[in-house]
Amino acid sequence: MLARSTCHHRTFEITLADPSRRNALGTAMFSALHARLMVAALAADDRLITHDGSRIGADVLVIRGEGHSFSTGFDLAACVADPTELRDLVMELSRTVQALRALPIPVVCEVHGAALAGGCALLAGADFVIVAPDAQLGYPVHRIGVSPAVTIPALMANAGTGSARLVTMGGLIHDGPSAVRAGLATHCASTPESLAHECRTLVGNLLSKGPVAMRATKRWINELDGSNDATRFHHAADASAAAAEGDEFATMLRDFWQKRHHTPPVTPQ
């Protein structure tokens, strides 16, 4: 099972559970994640708010990664064998970010280790991102000929145009404090060891607020910041996916893969 979920005390939790592959985002992982998000949407259904405002479902979603990383991004092994796989992965990533934005409840990502490339893009769909101080966040994807355009609609809504330019075009890797300054995260834990505790504190604070009011607030933020505009997300995803149709991505990825794994070049199918 590549993604697990639980629901208790008004909190729905999803864990990316492929630690041996650093929670790489491949077709199977996206399928598992989408299945968990569908269950989360049911748990967050407004109809589960009773007449007196009490809850029998979920009012907050928390996403975390198992192992040493949150997620290091796309399954590059699949793309080395077939560069056109990139288009499908980009579209699945865009779909996932939109699904996170569409959830009526606050979404919190708890990030330790690496959240890079597609893994970092997932965070843009969250309302709150709390990171360990030694976490690594960023979009170092130009070196393999990929544009992080897919993340820009959500990232701009979170961080603003200037920060979106810095993190997507600069390609730098940010630690926890730097990620907050750049708009990739909203909170940085005091220590790596306190991350889980501080995330629980954040969740507790969110749960202390009126669930109806929180839903209304998120709904209107989404309306005003463009999160509900599927066309923007689709065009941005197309821009990233277009890399799969050119030689630049295939060539740069093969070179990167060969240097990293000391293996002979792979001829695309």
N, C-alpha and C positions, 0 to 999 in steps of 0.2 A: 504494500500500500504506500504510494508515493506522497500522499497527503492524508493526514488524520484530522479529525475534528471532535470536539466535545462542547457541550453547552451546560453550564451550571452557574448559579448565582447571577443570572441575567447577562452572562458573558459567553459569547461564542468564540472558541479558540480553534485556529487552524495551524497545523504544524507541517511545514514542508519536510518530508521524511525520506530523503535520499542522501544521507550524509557522506557516503563513500564517493559520491560524485558531486559533492558540494552543492547539492540541491539544484543541479543543472536543469534549465528549462527546456525540456524536449516535448515532443508530442504527448507522451504518456503523462508527464508531469502536469502539463496544461490541462489535460483531460481530467486528471484527479483533482486538480485545484478548482476547476469549473464545477465539478460535482459537489465539492464541499461548499462552494459559494452559493450554489442553488439551495442547499440545505440552510445555509446562513440566512438567505433571503426569506425563506419560510419562517425561520425562527424570529426574524425581525419584522414580520408582517404586522402592519398597523392593527389588524383585526385582533391581534393577541393582547392589545391594551384593553383592559377591562374598563367598565364605566367609571370606576373610582380612580383611574389612572395607574392602578397597579399592573404589574407585568407577569406574564406567564411564559415569555419567550426570552429574546436577547435584546439588550439595549446597546451593546458594544461588541465589536468584532476585533479580536487580536490575532495577528499573524506573526509567526516566528519561524525560524529555521532550526532544524536539528543538526547537531554536529558542530563543526568549527566555523561554519559560514551561514549567513542568511541565504544567499544564492549568488553564485558567480556568473550567472547569465545563461545565455543559450547553450544548448548541447552542440558544441562546435564539431565534435567528432562526426555527427550526422551531416553537418554542412560541408565538411571536408570531402566526404564521400559523394555528396550531391549538393552543390551550392544552391540549387533552386529550393532546397529545404528552407532556406532563410526566409523566403516570402511567407510560407505557412507559419513559421515561428513568430515573425513580426506581426502578422494578423492576429494570431492567438494572444500575443502580448497586449496588443491594442484592445482586443475584446476583454481581456482580464482587467485592465486598468479602468475601462468604462464600467465594467460590472462592479468594481469596488466603489467607484463614484456613485453609481446608481443605488447602492444599498442605502436605505433610509437612516441607518444608524452610524455613529462615528466608527471609523476604521483606524485602528492603531497598529503600526508595525513595530515590533521589538527586534532591534538589529544588533547582532554581534558579528564579529569577523567581517567577511567581505560581502558587500552588496554591490556588485559591479555590473555594468552594461545592462542587460535585461533585468538582472536582479535589482539594480538601482531604479530602473524604470518602473518596476512594480510599486516601489515606495511612493511614486508620484500619484498613485491612485488613493493613497491613504489620507486621512484628515490629520493624523498625528503620527510622527515618526520619532521614536526614542532610540538613541544609539548608545553603544558603549564608547567610551572615550578613545579606545584603540581600534574602533571599527574602521573599515575602508569602504568608502563610497565614491562612485564616479562612473564616467562613461569613456573608458579607454578603448573605444571601438574604431576610431579612424585608422588605427594602425593595421586593421584587417579590412579596410575599405568599406566600412559600414557607417551610415549616417544614423545618429540617434534621434532623428526627426520624429520618430514614433512617440517619443516621450514628451515632446515640446508642448502640446496643448495642455496637458495636466501640469507639467512642470511650471509653465508660465503662470498658470492660475495660482500655484503655490508660492513661487519664488519671485515672480516678476520678470520682465523682459531682460534686464541687465544680468541678473543671476543666471537665467536660463542660457544666455549667450556664453557666459563664463564657463559654466559646467559642461555644456554640450560641445562647444567649439574648442575650449581649452584642453579638455581631456584629462584634467588632473585628478589624482586620487586624494580624497579628503578624509582626514581623521574625524572623530566625533565633533570636537569644537568647531573645526573648519566647516564641516557639513552643515551645522546649524547656521553659521554665518552665511554660507552660500545658498541657504534655502532648501537644501536637500533633506534636512531633518528639523524637527521642531524642539526637541529636547535632547540633552546629552547627560547621561548618567554620571554620577560623581566618580565611580570606579567601575571596572568591568564586572566585579563581583556584585555590585549593587544594582545592576541593570534590571534584573527580574523584579526586585523589590520596588524600584522606582517606577517600573511599568505598572505594577499592581496599584501603586499609589495614584498614578495618573488615571487608570481605569476606575478606581474608586471615586475619584473626583468627578469623572464624567457620569458615573452612575448616580451620583448624588443630585443630579439635575433632573428637571422634569422631562420625561421621555417624549412627550408630545411637543414640547417647546424645542427640544433638541432636533427632532425630526423636521419641524418647520424651519428652523435655522439652517440646517444643512440643505434642505430643499431650495431655499432662496439663494443661498450662496452658489449652489450648482446652477441655478437659473441665470444668475448675473455674471458668473465668471466663465461661462461657455462650456461647462462640464456636460450639459445636456445636448450640445451640438454634435451629433454623430458625424456630420460631414467633415468637421475640422479634424476629428480623430482619424477618419478614413483617409483623407488626403495626406495627413502626416505619415500614416502607416504606409501608404503607397510610396511616399518618397523614400522611406527606409527600405522597403521591399524591392525597389527598383535596382538596388545594388546587386541583387541576385541575378539580374539579367545582363550584367556587364562582366568584362574580364577582370576588372580591378579587384573586385571582392574575391573571386576564385583564386587569382594569382597571389594576392597578399595573404589570404587565409592559408593557402598551402605553404607559403614561405614561413609564416608565423608558426604553423603546426610543425613543420619540419625542424625548425630551430628549437622549439620548445620540447619536442619529444624525440629528437634525434632519429627521425624515421625518414625513409625515402619519400619523395613527393608522391601524392596520390593523384591519379588521373580522374577527373570528374566523370561521372556516368553520363 
